[in-house]
Amino acid sequence: MSEYKKIESGKAELTCTLEGDAWNKAKEAAFRKLAAKVEIKGFRKGQAPKHLAEKYINHNEVLLDAAEALAQGALDEAIKEHDVTLIDRPELKVDEMNDDKCVLTFTCPVLPDVKLGDYKSIEYKKEEVKVEDQEIDNQIADLLDRKADLELKEDGEVEDGDTAVIDYEGFLGDEPFEGGKDENHDLVIGSHSFIPGFEEQLIGMKSEETKDINVTFPENYHGADLAGKEARFTVTVHEIKKKVLPELNDEFVKELKYENVNTVDELKNYVKENLTKRKEDEANRNAENDLLDKLAEICEVEVPDAMVKTETDNMIQNYEANMMQQGISLAQFLKITNQTVDQLRDSMKEDAVKRIKINLALSEIAKSENITVNDEDLQKEYDRMAEMYGMSVEDIKKYVPEDTLKDDLQLQKALDQLKK
C-alpha cells in the first residue's frame, strides 16, 4: 500500500506501508541472516536454537534489515502505481517500524511544475525560399573547379589560384623551430591553409626562386610556443601549376554521373532543386528554433540542478563523440582551448537549461492537448529508423527502447501541433 503527495515543485513524497505476510517473511529472512553469524558456546556457528539466538540478536537490527530488504521493491511498486518520474535518487525516512508494520517515506525529486503561458499565440514563421541564378552559377563553378586539371607553367609567375610546389623552413630569429620545415609541399594560393600573409607573399615568385617571407603567428595559434610571435620562412618555389577548368557541356555533365542528369540544362535544374531543398531545410530549422526559443521564454519552470547535471553530461558525451570523429580527444580539446571539464560544463549550462525547459514545455503541451503515441506510430518510426541505418527493427530496439521512442515521438507531435 502506498500514498503519493506533492510537497512542492520538483519534490514529492511516496509513503509505503509494509505489513502482513510480506513484512513477516522479511523479518524471518532478516533474523536467519543475522542468526547465521551468531556464535554460542556448545553450538556450531549459526546452528543455535532460535530461542537462544534471539538473546544475542538486537531485534531493531532485524527490523531494519527487513525494511532495507523490502525498500527498493516497495519504491518500485509505488512509482509504477502513481506514475512517478524520478529525476534523482530519493531520500528514505523510516516513519514507523514494529513487529506489525513498517512505514517508509521516500522524498522524491520529480519533474517540476510547468506554467506554459499563452503557447497557442506563438507563430511559426518560415522565411520564403528563393534561389537566384547567380547561386546556381556559383554551384556549377564549384563543380568545374573540383574537376579542374593542373597544368605545369613552364614560364610565368605564381598567381592567385595557382598551386605552388615549395620547400620551406621557418625560423624564430636565427633558430629553426620544430614543425616549420617541409619539402615539395603543394600549396594552393588563396586556400588560406597557411599563416595569414604567407601565401600572398608567394605571388610573383618564379620557378626555382628562393625568397624570405616574414609573418606573425596569430595570437590564438594552436601552438602556444609560436602564438603571437614573428617568424621568417625561407621558401623555394620548384613548380607552378595553373588550374585548367573543364568546359561546361553535356559531356562534362555525363561524367558527373548524377541520376537522370545528362545535359547542362538538366544539371542547372538539378542544382536548383538541391539548393532549394537545402534552403527549405534551413528555413524550417530556423523557424523551428525561433518557435522553441519563444516557448522557452514564456514557459515558467524552476529547473532542478539534477536535471541540469544530467543534460550537461549528455551534451559533453555528444561533444566528445563528435570530436572523436574528427580525430581529437576531449582531453586534447581541453588542452588546446586551455580549459577544464568544469569550465566546459559551465559554458553549456545556459543551453542545457533552455533544452530542459523546452522539453518540459512540450511534454506539458502534450498532456494539455491529449497528444498520445500509439503502437502504429512506434512501428512506423522503428521501420523508418531501420531503413535509414540499414538495420533490423529488432536491432534498433536494442539501442532505442520503446519507452524512450514513445517519449520522443510525443514531444515531436507536440511540436508539430505548435507549428500548425
Secondary structure, 3 states (H helix, E strand, C coil): CEEEEEEECCEEEEEEEEEHHHHHHHHHHHHHHHHCCCCCCCCCCCCCCHHHHHHHCCHHHHHHHHHHHHHHHHHHHHHHHHCCCECCCCEEEEEEECCCEEEEEEEEEECCCCECCCHHHCCCCCCCCCCCHHHHHHHHHHHHHHCCEEEECCCCECCCCCEEEEEEEEEECCEEEEEEEEEEEEEECCCCCCCCCCHHHHCCCECCCEEEEEEECCCCCCCCCCCCCEEEEEEEEEEEEEEECCCCCHHHHHHHCCCCCCCHHHHHHHHHHHHHHHHHHHHHHHHHHHHHHHHHHHCECCCCHHHHHHHHHHHHHHHHHHHHHCCCCHHHHHHHHCCCHHHHHHHHHHHHHHHHHHHHHHHHHHHHCCCCCCHHHHHHHHHHHHHHHCCCHHHHHHHCCHHHHHHHHHHHHHHHHHHC
